[in-house]
Amino acid sequence: MSEENNAGTERTLEVGMLLFNDHTTLDFIGPHTAFAGAGMKVHLISSTLEPVVSDTGVTITPTVTFDDCPARLDILFVPGGSVDKVMLDSAAIAFLADRGATASYITSVCTGSLVLAAAGLLDGYRAATHWSTRDHLARLGVEVSTERVCIDRNRFSGGGVTAGIDFGLTVTAHALGEKTAKFAQLAMEYDPMPPLDAGSPQGAGPEVVAQFHKWAVKVDDNLRNSVSRVLEQRTAVGSGTAGSS
C-alpha cells in the first residue's frame, strides 16, 4: 500500500498482537514500538487478561481477550518463542483463523510463522522464521524464506527475534507510507551497529552453532512433536471430510 494511497487516511489502524506464555518478548516489542510510534492502536491479545510470562521471565499484561478483540483488525501479528503449546491451543488457533480471514496484513516474527501455519494462514504462501526452525516450517507445507523480512502478498514475516524491528518498520511503510516509517525509526534511534558478526550461523561459526543446537535440543524436540500433531490433525480432518462425502 503506497504512501500516496494513505495520504488522506484518518482512521487509526487496529493491530492485534497475540500473546501467550513462553513467547519471546523482543519478538513483539520491536514491532509494537514501531506500530505505536506510527500512531496505530495496538491490542495485546490473550485468552484471558491474566498476565503472560515470556521465555525469559518477563510478565506482560494483555489488554483484550479473544472475545473482546475488535472483529476487524488491520494487522494480525504473532510473535515467536516456545510455540509448541500455542500451536495446539484450539482457542488461539480458532481466533487466528477467524481474524485472519479479514485482516489486511497477516504477520509474524521468528517462530510465530509456525503458529500462523498451524492456523492454516500460510497455505500457499512464503514465510520466514528463525534460522533453526526452517525445517519445521517446511514440514507444515510453507515455502521457507531466508530473508530477514519476507513479503508475500499480504503476508509479512520476520526472521529471528531482532528482525522484529526491521519487520515492524517494513509493515509500517507499506501500511502508512515511508515517511511515517522513517519517523518511527528515528524516534527509536534505530541505527544498528552490532559489536560482533555472530547473528547468523555463517557469521557465528560451527562451534557456536553446535553450542546453540545443544542448548535448544529440548525446544526443538517439543516443536517437532507439535508439528507432527498438527499434521496428524489435518490428516484426520481430511479423512473425515472424505468419508462423509
C-alpha positions in Angstrom: 0.0 0.0 0.0 1.7 3.2 -1.1 2.2 6.4 0.9 0.0 8.3 -1.6 -2.8 5.9 -1.0 -2.7 6.7 2.7 -2.1 10.4 2.5 -5.8 11.1 3.3 -6.3 8.3 5.8 -7.6 9.5 9.1 -8.8 6.2 10.6 -6.4 4.7 13.2 -5.2 1.3 12.2 -6.0 -1.5 14.6 -3.2 -4.0 15.4 -3.8 -7.3 17.2 -0.8 -9.0 18.7 -1.3 -12.5 20.1 0.4 -13.1 23.5 1.0 -16.5 25.2 3.2 -18.0 27.9 6.8 -18.6 26.8 6.6 -16.0 24.0 9.8 -14.1 23.2 9.2 -10.5 24.3 11.6 -8.9 21.9 9.7 -10.5 19.0 6.8 -8.3 19.6 8.3 -5.3 21.5 10.2 -4.1 18.4 7.1 -4.2 16.1 5.0 -2.8 19.0 7.3 0.2 19.3 7.2 0.8 15.5 3.4 0.4 15.3 2.7 2.6 18.3 5.2 5.2 17.2 3.4 5.4 13.9 0.1 6.1 15.7 -1.5 2.7 15.4 -3.8 1.3 18.1 -2.2 -1.9 19.4 -4.1 -4.6 21.2 -2.3 -7.3 23.2 -4.5 -10.3 23.0 -4.7 -13.5 25.0 -7.4 -15.9 26.1 -7.8 -14.0 29.4 -6.5 -10.8 30.9 -4.2 -12.8 33.3 -0.5 -11.8 32.9 1.5 -14.0 30.5 5.2 -14.8 31.1 7.8 -14.7 28.4 10.5 -17.3 27.9 12.9 -15.1 29.9 10.5 -14.4 32.7 9.1 -11.0 31.6 5.5 -10.6 32.7 3.1 -8.9 30.2 -0.5 -8.0 30.9 -2.9 -8.5 27.9 -5.2 -5.6 27.1 -8.0 -7.6 25.4 -9.3 -11.2 25.3 -10.2 -13.2 22.2 -13.8 -12.4 22.8 -13.2 -8.6 23.3 -10.8 -8.1 20.5 -12.1 -6.0 17.6 -13.7 -8.1 15.0 -11.8 -6.4 12.2 -8.0 -6.0 12.5 -5.8 -4.2 10.0 -2.7 -6.1 11.2 -2.8 -9.5 12.8 0.5 -10.4 14.4 2.1 -13.5 16.2 5.4 -13.4 17.9 7.7 -16.4 18.4 9.2 -18.2 21.3 8.4 -21.6 22.6 5.3 -22.1 20.4 4.8 -25.8 20.7 1.8 -25.4 23.1 0.1 -22.5 21.4 0.2 -24.3 18.1 -2.1 -26.9 19.7 -4.2 -24.4 21.6 -7.6 -24.8 19.8 -8.9 -21.4 21.1 -5.9 -19.5 19.9 -5.8 -21.2 16.6 -9.6 -20.6 16.1 -9.1 -16.9 17.0 -6.2 -16.5 14.4 -8.2 -18.3 11.7 -11.2 -16.0 12.4 -9.4 -12.7 12.4 -7.0 -13.8 9.7 -10.0 -14.2 7.3 -10.5 -10.4 7.3 -7.2 -8.8 8.4 -5.4 -6.6 5.8 -2.0 -7.9 6.9 -1.2 -11.3 8.4 2.2 -11.2 10.1 4.7 -12.8 12.4 8.2 -12.7 13.7 10.5 -15.7 14.4 8.6 -18.9 15.1 5.3 -17.0 15.1 5.1 -18.1 11.5 4.7 -21.7 12.6 1.6 -20.7 14.6 0.2 -18.9 11.6 0.9 -22.1 9.6 -0.9 -24.2 12.2 -3.9 -22.0 11.8 -3.8 -22.5 8.0 -2.9 -18.9 7.3 0.2 -19.6 5.4 -1.1 -22.3 3.0 0.3 -21.3 -0.4 2.5 -18.6 0.9 6.2 -18.0 1.5 7.3 -17.1 5.0 10.4 -16.6 7.2 11.2 -17.9 10.6 14.2 -18.3 13.0 17.1 -20.0 11.1 17.0 -23.0 13.4 13.3 -23.8 12.7 13.1 -23.5 9.0 12.8 -27.3 8.6 9.7 -27.3 10.9 8.0 -24.6 8.8 8.7 -26.6 5.7 7.1 -29.6 7.2 3.9 -27.6 7.5 3.9 -27.0 3.7 5.1 -23.4 3.8 7.7 -22.2 1.3 10.5 -21.1 3.5 12.2 -17.8 3.0 15.7 -17.0 4.3 15.0 -13.2 4.1 15.2 -11.1 7.2 11.8 -9.7 6.3 9.7 -11.8 3.8 6.8 -10.3 1.9 4.4 -12.5 0.0 1.3 -10.5 -0.9 -0.3 -9.5 2.4 1.8 -12.0 4.5 4.7 -10.3 6.2 7.1 -12.4 8.3 10.4 -11.6 10.0 13.2 -13.9 10.8 14.5 -14.5 14.3 13.9 -12.1 17.2 15.8 -8.9 16.3 14.3 -9.0 12.8 11.1 -7.7 14.5 12.3 -4.1 14.3 13.0 -4.4 10.6 9.7 -6.2 10.2 7.8 -3.6 12.1 9.2 -0.7 10.1 8.6 -2.6 6.8 4.9 -3.2 7.7 4.5 0.4 8.7 6.0 1.7 5.5 3.5 -0.5 3.5 0.5 0.4 5.6 1.1 4.1 6.3 3.9 5.2 3.9 7.7 5.6 4.0 7.7 9.0 5.8 5.7 7.6 8.7 8.1 4.6 8.9 11.1 6.9 8.8 9.6 8.9 11.7 9.1 5.7 13.8 12.7 4.6 13.0 14.1 8.0 14.0 12.0 8.1 17.2 13.5 4.8 18.4 17.0 5.8 17.0 17.3 2.5 15.1 20.7 2.7 13.6 22.2 -0.7 14.4 25.9 -1.4 14.6 26.3 -4.9 16.1 29.5 -5.4 18.1 30.0 -8.9 16.7 29.4 -10.8 13.5 27.6 -13.7 15.1 23.9 -13.0 14.1 23.8 -15.9 11.6 25.2 -19.4 11.5 27.6 -18.3 8.9 29.0 -15.5 11.0 28.9 -17.3 14.3 30.8 -20.3 13.0 30.4 -24.1 13.6 31.5 -24.2 17.3 28.9 -21.6 18.4 26.2 -23.1 16.2 26.9 -26.5 17.8 26.6 -24.9 21.2 23.2 -23.4 20.2 21.8 -26.7 19.0 22.9 -28.4 22.2 21.1 -25.7 24.2 18.0 -25.8 22.1 17.6 -29.6 21.8 14.5 -29.8 24.1 12.8 -26.9 22.5 13.5 -28.4 19.1 12.1 -31.8 20.2 8.9 -30.2 21.6 8.4 -28.2 18.4 8.9 -31.3 16.2 6.3 -33.1 18.2 3.8 -30.3 17.9 4.3 -30.0 14.2 3.7 -33.8 13.9 0.4 -33.4 15.9 -0.7 -30.5 13.7 -0.1 -32.7 10.6 -2.0 -35.6 12.2 -4.9 -33.4 13.0 -5.0 -32.2 9.3 -4.9 -35.8 8.1 -7.7 -36.7 10.5 -9.9 -33.8 9.3 -9.2 -34.6 5.7 -10.1 -38.3 6.2 -13.3 -37.3 8.0 -14.3 -35.0 5.2 -13.5 -37.6 2.6 -15.5 -40.2 4.5 -18.6 -38.1 4.7 -18.8 -37.1 1.1 
